[in-house]
Amino acid sequence: MKLHIGGKEVKEGWKILNIQPGPGVDFVGDLSNLAQFADRSVDEIYASHVLEHVPQGGVPQTIAGLYRVLRRGGRLMIAVPDMDVLCRVFLRPDLDTKTRYEFMRIMFGGQIDDNDYHFFGWNFEFLQHFLDEAGFMSVARVDNFGLFDDTSNYRPLGEPISLNVVAIK
């Protein structure tokens, strides 16, 4: 099985897990509790802009859950807002208030519903640390995944704001 966590875009060969029910959602559940999936039952996981919604204390358990459900040699593709990029852009003196406000919302979540809050500011150092701690064999940054049209490809002001990483179990 290929699991798209937090997804909305239906794509052949992929099952969608989302915290909210909706069209195309195959499984309703929280990223931080993957108990509905058996050990080593997933070949690939794609999780774009969902890990930042996990409270800081739950991050190790959540990543351990991702590791648990992946088969040996399985691939985790994870995208999060890149706090290094966001901070650098936010501090640009040439930004107007509206643009700076939009970047602040990327940092803290849009807060349009109870699930749209960011609890963690990710950068490569932090993400690699937690993935290594969970036991992933390799962790590599990539420009894009070429799978879904989502925030992992978002480039406001021409610069990507997403940290895109592939980790192999």
C-alpha positions in Angstrom: 0.0 0.0 0.0 1.0 3.6 -0.7 -0.3 6.0 2.0 -0.9 9.7 1.4 -1.2 11.3 4.8 -3.2 14.5 4.9 -4.0 14.3 1.3 -7.1 15.3 -0.7 -5.9 14.6 -4.2 -7.0 11.1 -5.4 -4.3 9.3 -7.3 -4.3 5.8 -8.6 -2.3 3.4 -6.3 -2.5 5.7 -3.3 -4.8 5.5 -0.3 -5.6 8.7 1.6 -5.4 9.1 5.4 -6.9 12.4 6.6 -7.9 13.7 10.0 -11.2 14.9 8.5 -13.5 12.8 6.3 -14.0 14.0 2.8 -14.2 12.9 -0.8 -11.5 10.3 -1.7 -10.5 9.8 2.0 -9.9 6.1 2.6 -9.0 6.3 6.2 -9.9 8.9 8.8 -7.4 9.3 11.5 -4.6 11.3 13.1 -1.0 11.1 11.8 0.2 10.7 15.4 -1.8 7.5 15.9 -1.4 4.9 13.1 -2.8 2.0 15.2 -5.2 1.2 12.4 -2.3 0.1 10.2 -0.3 -3.2 10.8 3.4 -3.2 11.2 5.3 -3.1 7.9 2.1 -2.8 5.9 2.9 0.3 3.9 5.4 0.5 1.0 5.5 4.3 0.7 4.3 7.2 2.8 3.8 10.7 1.5 3.1 13.3 4.2 3.1 16.9 3.0 2.7 19.7 5.5 1.2 17.6 8.3 4.1 16.9 10.7 4.2 20.5 11.9 0.6 20.0 13.2 1.9 17.4 15.8 2.6 18.9 19.3 6.3 18.9 20.1 6.0 16.2 22.8 4.3 13.8 20.3 6.9 14.1 17.5 9.1 11.1 18.6 6.1 8.8 18.9 4.6 10.0 15.6 7.8 9.4 13.7 8.2 6.0 15.4 4.7 5.2 14.1 5.6 6.1 10.6 8.7 3.9 10.9 6.6 1.0 12.3 4.1 0.9 9.5 6.7 1.1 6.7 8.1 -2.1 5.3 11.8 -2.7 5.3 13.3 -0.6 2.5 10.1 1.5 2.5 10.2 5.2 1.6 8.9 8.1 3.6 8.5 11.3 1.7 7.9 14.1 4.1 7.4 17.9 3.5 7.3 20.5 6.2 7.5 24.3 6.2 11.2 25.1 6.2 11.7 27.4 9.2 15.2 28.5 8.0 13.7 29.8 4.7 10.6 31.3 6.3 12.7 33.2 8.9 15.0 34.6 6.3 12.2 35.7 4.1 10.1 37.1 7.0 13.0 39.4 7.9 13.4 40.8 4.4 13.1 44.6 4.7 11.4 45.0 1.3 8.3 43.0 2.2 5.0 44.8 2.7 2.8 44.1 5.7 0.4 41.8 3.8 3.2 39.6 2.4 5.0 39.4 5.8 1.6 38.5 7.4 1.2 35.6 4.9 4.6 34.3 5.7 3.8 34.4 9.4 0.7 32.3 8.7 2.9 29.7 7.0 5.0 29.6 10.1 2.1 29.3 12.6 -0.7 27.7 10.5 -3.6 29.4 8.8 -5.7 28.7 12.0 -8.9 28.3 10.0 -10.1 25.2 11.9 -9.0 23.3 15.0 -6.5 21.3 13.1 -4.8 24.2 11.3 -2.2 25.1 14.0 1.6 24.5 13.7 3.3 23.3 16.9 6.8 22.8 15.5 9.2 24.8 13.4 11.1 22.4 11.3 14.4 22.7 9.6 16.6 20.0 8.1 18.7 19.6 11.3 15.6 18.8 13.4 14.0 16.6 10.9 17.1 14.6 10.2 17.7 14.2 14.0 14.2 12.7 14.6 14.3 10.5 11.6 17.7 9.2 12.6 16.5 8.6 16.1 13.6 6.5 14.8 16.0 4.3 12.9 15.7 5.5 9.3 18.8 4.4 7.3 19.1 7.3 5.0 17.7 10.8 5.0 18.1 13.1 2.0 16.8 16.5 1.0 15.1 16.7 -2.4 13.8 19.6 -4.5 10.4 18.0 -5.1 8.7 14.6 -5.2 6.9 15.0 -8.5 3.8 13.2 -7.1 1.1 15.7 -6.0 0.3 19.3 -6.7 0.5 20.6 -3.1 2.3 22.9 -0.7 5.6 20.9 -1.1 5.9 22.7 -4.4 4.8 26.2 -3.2 7.2 29.0 -4.2 6.0 32.4 -3.1 8.4 35.1 -4.2 10.1 32.5 -6.3 11.7 30.6 -3.4 10.5 27.2 -2.1 9.2 27.3 1.4 9.0 23.6 1.8 11.6 21.3 3.3 11.2 18.1 1.2 12.9 15.0 2.5 13.1 11.3 1.6 13.9 8.8 4.3 14.4 5.1 3.8 13.7 2.5 6.4 
